[in-house]
Amino acid sequence: MIPLRDLNPRLTTPYVTVLIILANVAVFFYQLTLGPQAAQEMIYTFGMIPARIPMVFSGHEGTLFQAFSPLLTSIFLHGGWLHLIGNMWFLWVFGDNIEDHFGHLGYLLFYLVCGVGAGVAHTIANLDSTVPAVGASGAISGVMGAYIVLFPGARVVTLVPLVFLFFTVQLPAVVILGYWFLIQFLSGLVSLGAQTTGGVAFWAHIGGFVLGVVLVVGSRRR
């Protein structure tokens, strides 16, 4: 199921959502200008490599800044066109209403905190991994977690594939996002203890989503 758009009207212009999308696109185009070797070095320098953290604390490699700064920089890197487009599409569909809720500056802070928290969750679940994790999906998962709390009944126009046919239906956000989170959680459980060779960072998605729920619930109480 692919969400195409939500029917939840926005109250303000989503300046920060647009700026985040433009920043991710700009970084990706910069990656494309680099040669294959330089692009790989960029991924390994600014991507989140979980094994760096225990190696730093054991005195075998780098500094604390080099180990932890990729928690932030990695959320602006992507591994390919489909990775970038998929992430930015989900952000565009769900981000504007969360920006309404938090305000522009608060939303930016919320987004970055969710991205860093998602990286921490991925690191804890994959401490031995030397594969760099990149992508905005952890931060966007936080946006989706906030959305399911704030707008569970909002209708989402969704593309549903059926063998060779495609059709659209309007489904409540709680169904779309609840189904998505269930898939991530079950896949994350299966991935525990498996050899990490790349692919989807399920625990970044899980961590970002849960953190988004917690933060938005806390903001509503305040």
C-alpha positions as CSV (number, residue, x, y, z in Angstrom):
1,M,0.0,0.0,0.0
2,I,1.4,3.4,-1.1
3,P,-0.1,6.6,0.4
4,L,-0.6,9.1,-2.4
5,R,-2.0,12.0,-0.4
6,D,-4.0,12.7,2.8
7,L,-7.3,14.6,2.9
8,N,-6.2,16.4,6.1
9,P,-6.1,20.1,5.3
10,R,-3.0,22.0,6.4
11,L,-3.3,25.2,8.4
12,T,0.0,26.9,7.4
13,T,2.6,26.7,4.6
14,P,4.9,23.8,5.3
15,Y,8.1,25.8,4.9
16,V,10.3,23.5,7.0
17,T,9.0,20.3,5.2
18,V,9.9,21.8,1.9
19,L,13.3,22.9,3.1
20,I,14.1,19.5,4.4
21,I,13.1,17.9,1.1
22,L,15.3,20.4,-0.8
23,A,18.2,19.8,1.5
24,N,18.0,16.0,1.0
25,V,17.7,16.5,-2.8
26,A,20.7,18.9,-2.8
27,V,22.9,16.5,-0.9
28,F,21.9,13.6,-3.2
29,F,22.7,15.7,-6.3
30,Y,26.1,16.5,-4.7
31,Q,26.7,12.8,-4.2
32,L,26.0,12.3,-7.9
33,T,28.7,14.8,-8.8
34,L,31.4,12.8,-7.0
35,G,33.2,9.9,-8.5
36,P,32.3,6.4,-7.2
37,Q,35.3,6.3,-4.8
38,A,34.6,9.8,-3.4
39,A,30.9,9.0,-3.1
40,Q,31.7,5.8,-1.1
41,E,34.0,7.7,1.1
42,M,31.3,10.3,1.8
43,I,28.9,7.5,2.8
44,Y,31.4,5.9,5.1
45,T,32.4,9.3,6.7
46,F,28.9,10.7,7.2
47,G,26.8,7.5,7.4
48,M,26.1,5.9,10.7
49,I,28.3,2.9,11.4
50,P,27.2,1.2,14.6
51,A,30.6,-0.6,15.2
52,R,32.4,2.8,15.4
53,I,30.9,3.6,18.8
54,P,32.3,0.5,20.8
55,M,35.6,0.9,18.9
56,V,35.9,4.5,20.0
57,F,35.2,3.7,23.6
58,S,37.7,0.9,23.5
59,G,40.3,3.3,22.1
60,H,40.7,1.5,18.8
61,E,39.4,4.2,16.4
62,G,38.5,7.9,16.0
63,T,36.9,10.3,18.4
64,L,33.5,10.6,20.1
65,F,32.6,13.4,17.6
66,Q,33.5,11.1,14.6
67,A,31.4,8.3,16.1
68,F,28.3,10.3,17.1
69,S,28.0,13.1,14.5
70,P,26.8,10.7,11.8
71,L,23.7,10.2,13.9
72,L,22.7,13.6,12.4
73,T,24.5,13.7,9.1
74,S,23.3,10.3,8.0
75,I,19.7,11.4,7.8
76,F,20.5,13.7,4.9
77,L,22.2,10.9,2.8
78,H,20.5,8.4,0.5
79,G,21.6,5.3,-1.3
80,G,19.8,5.8,-4.6
81,W,16.9,7.5,-6.4
82,L,14.2,5.2,-5.2
83,H,15.5,5.5,-1.6
84,L,15.3,9.3,-1.9
85,I,12.0,9.6,-3.7
86,G,10.3,7.1,-1.4
87,N,11.4,9.0,1.8
88,M,10.6,12.4,0.5
89,W,7.2,11.3,-0.7
90,F,6.2,10.0,2.7
91,L,7.5,13.2,4.3
92,W,5.5,15.4,1.9
93,V,2.3,13.4,2.6
94,F,2.5,13.4,6.4
95,G,4.9,16.2,7.3
96,D,2.8,19.3,6.8
97,N,0.2,18.5,9.5
98,I,2.9,17.7,12.0
99,E,4.5,21.0,11.1
100,D,1.2,22.7,11.9
101,H,1.1,21.0,15.3
102,F,4.6,21.9,16.4
103,G,5.2,25.2,14.5
104,H,8.0,25.6,12.1
105,L,11.0,25.7,14.5
106,G,9.5,23.1,16.9
107,Y,8.9,20.8,14.0
108,L,12.5,21.1,12.7
109,L,13.7,20.2,16.2
110,F,11.2,17.3,16.4
111,Y,12.4,16.0,13.1
112,L,16.1,16.1,13.9
113,V,15.5,14.5,17.4
114,C,13.6,11.7,15.8
115,G,16.3,11.1,13.2
116,V,19.0,11.0,15.9
117,G,16.9,8.7,18.1
118,A,16.3,6.4,15.2
119,G,20.0,6.2,14.6
120,V,20.5,5.3,18.3
121,A,17.9,2.5,18.1
122,H,19.6,1.1,14.9
123,T,23.0,1.2,16.6
124,I,21.8,-0.6,19.7
125,A,20.3,-3.3,17.6
126,N,23.3,-3.7,15.4
127,L,26.4,-2.9,17.5
128,D,28.7,-5.1,15.5
129,S,27.7,-3.8,12.1
130,T,30.3,-2.0,9.9
131,V,27.7,-1.2,7.3
132,P,26.9,2.5,7.1
133,A,23.2,3.3,7.6
134,V,21.9,6.3,5.6
135,G,18.5,7.9,4.9
136,A,15.9,10.1,6.3
137,S,13.4,7.3,7.0
138,G,14.1,7.2,10.7
139,A,13.2,10.8,11.1
140,I,10.2,10.4,8.8
141,S,9.1,7.5,10.9
142,G,8.9,9.9,13.8
143,V,6.7,12.1,11.7
144,M,4.5,9.1,11.0
145,G,4.4,8.2,14.7
146,A,3.2,11.7,15.5
147,Y,0.6,11.6,12.7
148,I,-1.0,8.4,14.0
149,V,-1.5,9.9,17.4
150,L,-2.8,13.3,16.2
151,F,-4.8,12.3,13.2
152,P,-5.7,8.6,13.4
153,G,-9.0,9.0,11.5
154,A,-7.6,11.3,8.7
155,R,-8.4,9.8,5.3
156,V,-5.4,8.8,3.2
157,V,-5.7,8.1,-0.6
158,T,-3.8,4.9,-1.0
159,L,-2.6,3.0,-4.0
160,V,-3.2,-0.7,-3.6
161,P,-1.6,-3.2,-6.1
162,L,-3.6,-6.3,-6.8
163,V,-1.5,-8.7,-9.0
164,F,-1.3,-6.6,-12.2
165,L,-4.0,-4.2,-11.3
166,F,-3.8,-1.0,-9.3
167,F,-6.6,0.9,-7.6
168,T,-7.0,3.6,-5.0
169,V,-8.9,3.6,-1.8
170,Q,-9.4,6.0,1.1
171,L,-8.2,4.5,4.3
172,P,-7.8,5.9,7.8
173,A,-4.3,6.9,8.8
174,V,-4.4,4.5,11.7
175,V,-4.8,1.6,9.2
176,I,-2.0,2.7,6.8
177,L,0.5,3.7,9.5
178,G,-0.4,0.9,11.9
179,Y,0.1,-1.7,9.1
180,W,3.4,-0.1,8.2
181,F,4.6,-0.2,11.8
182,L,3.6,-3.8,12.2
183,I,5.6,-4.8,9.2
184,Q,8.6,-2.9,10.5
185,F,8.3,-4.4,13.9
186,L,8.0,-8.0,12.7
187,S,10.8,-7.5,10.2
188,G,12.9,-6.0,13.0
189,L,12.3,-9.0,15.2
190,V,13.4,-11.4,12.4
191,S,16.5,-9.3,11.8
192,L,17.8,-9.6,15.4
193,G,20.9,-11.7,15.5
194,A,21.2,-11.9,11.7
195,Q,24.3,-10.9,9.9
196,T,24.0,-7.3,8.8
197,T,24.9,-6.8,5.1
198,G,22.8,-3.8,4.3
199,G,19.2,-3.3,3.3
200,V,16.4,-1.8,5.4
201,A,17.2,-0.4,8.9
202,F,14.1,-1.7,10.5
203,W,15.1,-0.7,14.0
204,A,15.7,2.8,12.9
205,H,12.1,2.9,11.7
206,I,10.8,1.4,14.9
207,G,12.8,3.7,17.1
208,G,11.9,6.8,15.1
209,F,8.2,5.9,15.1
210,V,8.1,5.2,18.8
211,L,10.0,8.3,19.7
212,G,7.6,10.4,17.5
213,V,4.6,8.9,19.4
214,V,6.3,9.7,22.8
215,L,7.2,13.3,21.8
216,V,3.8,14.2,20.4
217,V,2.0,12.7,23.4
218,G,4.2,14.7,25.7
219,S,3.6,17.9,23.7
220,R,-0.2,17.4,23.9
221,R,0.0,17.0,27.6
222,R,2.0,20.2,28.0
